[in-house]
């Protein structure tokens, strides 16, 4: 079946945590030395904690952030202070605000090829604003935020709502995200094909298609290859 649309997760797929901003704020609040590089080094461990977490997206995000700061050496008894600081920071500006350098060009190439693009994100009602602030909103035909839709991934209903909004069938669309249980399995439950984003070529223990970057995704899709790894 001809590919007509590509749907994306938002956090850790299109927009990423600003580790330097978080490190600066938390380090100052707790009076401890902390750098963006130190936080970045714990990202893989934090992703595993997020994959293992159960419950709503809020609980998964909290597990990710706690694991990130524990990996950076912040003691457990100071996690309440970390959470309070991050909450303030997030209210000022969305924590997921950093964009990989190749993302705008990759999205532009996909749109230029005639593909419809969309976002399906578990978020707090602000994902559209976050994408606009990051300069990415212009590339998408539809953006669904779980807080506004009332359904979270991996429930297939939110994927089907995006497909309906784009006017495409499940077998005409591809979903790209960074979490196997939430993104890949959710998209498959809606009848879609899915690709797991594994930045930097990180190995995945899951049995699914993977891609190292959105540039490589665009390269493969525009060459007619939906097997993206």
N, C-alpha and C positions, 0 to 999 in steps of 0.2 A: 504493500500500500504506500502511496506517495506521502511523504512527510509534508504536513501543512503548517504545523505549529510546534514551538518549543516553549515549555513552561519551566520556570526556575524557582527554586527556593530563594530566599533573600539572605538571611544571616549565614555567614561562612560559605556562601556561594557567590553572591553578588556584592555584598558588603561585609566587611570584617571588623572585628574589634579593633579599636585604636589602642594598642597596648601601651604606647608611650604616654598617651593622655591618662590612661587608668593608673599606670605606674606612678606618674607624677602626683596625681591627686591622692592616691592611697598612701604613697610614701610620705607625703606631707602630713596627712591626717593622722597617721600612726607613728610619725617620726622614726621611720626606718628607711634604710637605703633600698631603693627598688628602681629598676629600669625596665624599659620596654623590651629589651633583649632578653632579660631574665624571664619575663612573663611569656614571651614568644616561645622560649625553650620548653615551656610546660604545656604547649598547646596540644600536642599529640596525646599526652596523658589525660588532659582535660576532655578531649574528644571521646576517649574511651569511657570516662566517667559519665559523660552525657549519654552515650549509647546505652550504658548499663542502667541508667536511671529510669524509673517508671513513674507514671502519673502524667499530669498535664505539662504543657510546654514550660510553664513557669518553674516547675520542679526540675525539669531537665536543664534549663538555663542556669538555675541556681547551683546545680551539681557541677556544671561546667566551670562556672566562675570560682566556686570554692576549691575545686581541684586545681585550677590554674594558680591560685594564690598559695595553696598548700605546697605545690611543686616549687614555688618561688621562695619557700622557707618561712612563710607567715604562719605562726602557731595557731592551732585550732581555737584557742580561747580568744583570739582577736578577730575571728570571722564575723562576729556581729558588727564590729566597727567597720570592717571591710564592706559588708553588705550595706550599711547605712551610707557610707561614702559613695558607693557605686549607684545607689538609688538617687542620691542628690545629683550625681554626674549625669545619669540617664535622663533625669527630668530637664536638665539644662540643655543637653543635646544627646541624641540617640547614641548609645554605646557602640552600636554597629554602624560606623560612619566612614571606615577606610575602604578604599576601592583598589583592587589590583590594577596595575597599569594597563594590562591588555584587555580589560573588560569592555570599555566603551567601543573599541574597534571591533571586537568580536561580535558584540550585539549589533553594531551598525552593519557588519557584513551579512549577518543572518537576515536582518530586515531588508537589506538591499536585494537579497536573493528571493524576496517575496514571502518569506516565512512570517507568520503571525507569532508574536511573543507575548508571554504572560508571566505573572508572578503568583505563586500560591505560598503564603507564608504563615507560620504560626507566630503571631506577633501581638502587640498590645494596643492596636488601633492606630499606630503611627508609622507603619511600614511605608505607606505612600509618601509621607513627608520625608522619611529617611532617604528614600530613593531619589526624591526631588533634590534634597540637600546634597546628595552625592553626585548629582548630574546624570542620573540614569533613568529617571522616570520617562523621559521622552522616547525611550526605545520600546515601551510596552503598550500593548493594546488593552490589557486588562490587568488589574492588581487586586488580588483577594487577600484580605487580612482576616485571620481566624477570629480575632476579637470583634470584628464587625459582622462577619458571616455567621458566627455562633457555632462553628464546627471547626475542630482542630484536625490536622493531619495526625495520624494516618487514616482517619475516616475518609473513605473514598468519596463521600458526598461533596467535600470541598474541591476535590479534583474535578468531579463531574460538573460542578457549578462553573468552574473556569472553562472547561471544554464547551459548555453550552454558551457561555459568554463570547467565546471565540468562534462559535459556529463550526466546530470540527468534531469528528468522531474520535474515540479513544485510540484507534489504530492509526490515526493520522497525526498523532502527537507524541512527543517525547518529553519526559520530565527529568530535570537535572537537579540534584541536591547532594548534601554532604552526610546525611544520616540514613543508614540502611533501613532500620526498623520504621522510621517515620516517613522518609522520602521514597525510597525504592519500593518497599512493600505497600505503602499507601497508594502510590501510583499504579502499581501492578493490580491492586484490588479494584481500581477504577477501570481496568482494562488497557492501561497505557504501558508502553515500553519506558524504561528508566535507566539512567546512567548515574553512577556514584562519582562525585567529584573528589579526587584524592590529590590535593595540591602537592607539587614537588615529587610526584611519583610514589607517594607513600603506599605501601602495600595494603591491600584490603583482604581480610579473611573471608569476606562474604562472596557468594557465588553470584556475581552480577557484572555487568559491563562497567568499566571505570574510565575516567579521563583525568589527565593531570592538570589541565588548564582549560579555560574557555576558548583560548586561541586554538588549541588542538581540537576541541569540540567542533568549532566552526570549520576548521580544515577538513575534518572527517565528514561532517554533515554536508558540506558544500561539494565534496567529491562523491556524494551519494552513498557514503558508508555510515550506517546508523550504529555500528559496533565501534564505540568511540575510543577504546583504550589504545 
